[in-house]
Amino acid sequence: MNITYYGHSCFAAEINGKTILFDPFISPNPLASEINVDAVQADYILISHGHSDHIADAVSIAKRTGAKCVSNWEIYEWLQKQGVENAHPMNTGGQWNFGDFKVKCTIAQHSSSLPDGSYGGNPMGFLVSSNEGNFYYSGDTALTLDMQLLSGFDINFCLLPIGDNFTMNADEAAMAAEFVHCNKVIGLHYDTFGFIKIDHKAAIESFEELNKDLILLGIGETRDM
C-alpha cells in the first residue's frame, strides 16, 4: 500500500487501484507550494472535520475528479450546498464497505466548524481496512483512552498528529500508538504554522523510547507501507 504525503494532515492511500485522499489542504499551505493541486487524483476523499486546514481543497478536487466524499452528516450537507453530488454521510462508530476497502469512523476529541462558520458536526478519525492491510488515521485529536478500543483491529500503521497546541504532541501520539498496538506511525499536523512547529529529533526519540518508529515524510514523498 502506497502512502503519499501532501503536507499538514493531507495524504493519499492507494488501495486496490483506488486513491483515497484525506483532508485535502494543499493550495493554501505554503509548505506544499511545489504540489500542483490540479494534478492530485482521488477516487475517494475522506474528511475528518470541517476546519479549513482539512477541507480547503475538498470541493475543487471532488468536482474535478468526481471522487466520492466521505464525511459526517453536517459536512455532507455542506458539500451538497457547494455543488458536490457524489458524497456519502457517516458518523462516529459507523462502518461502511466501499468494496475495495471498509471505513469505520472513530472518536476524535477536537472541534469542528466549516469555512462559512456553520457547525461542522463531530470530528472523527478513520479506521481503514482492506485485503492490503489496515491503518488508522486519528484526525485532529487529543490522546484518549477510547483509542484502546481499536487494539483488536490488527492495525499495520497509524497516521497521527504530533504538533501539539491544537492536538496531542509526539509523546502522546507515541502513547496512542501503544494504545492501538501499532509500532509504525506517520506523523501529521506539524510545522505548517508557528503554533505547531516541532523538534523533529525529540519527536522521533519520543517514539523510540516506546520501541516505535515515527516516520516524518517529505511533502510529495511516497512510501510503501
C-alpha angles and dihedrals in degrees: 000000000000122000120196118193119214097178137272105024097330118114140143129226122201111213125171091340093310125113117221113194119199128207099338111218107149115118095054093044110095091198089061095050092123092059114093101219090196089063095051110111128208138172091182133020117202115197118195097191142343104261113126093241088064104036107030097113099027098101097045094046092045093051094045097046102028089232118169110247116217118195144122121299097264094051089044090057091045091051091052089053088054090055099260105144102176105071139132122205122217137161142202114308094012126122133200133186110223092182101247092048143359126237126205118188115226135196118271121186102219139088133267136204131154128242091261091054096254123136112283099199125231116335114238145190126216133232107199119194131183142144087273093059143283130272138178125220107187098193117213105331149139119244108277135180088230087079089073088071088071095058093099096057098085094237113198096195141349135220109212137170114248104171100099122208095071096027141012118305130235094273090053093043088056088053089049089055088051090052093054093041096242127138101189121069134175110208120229140175099040139119095011094107134020091254092062104039110137141192102248095200093051091047092053090047090053089061095041089058087064093042092252133132120236112197117200106192124202116242107270092019120135121206130187106231 
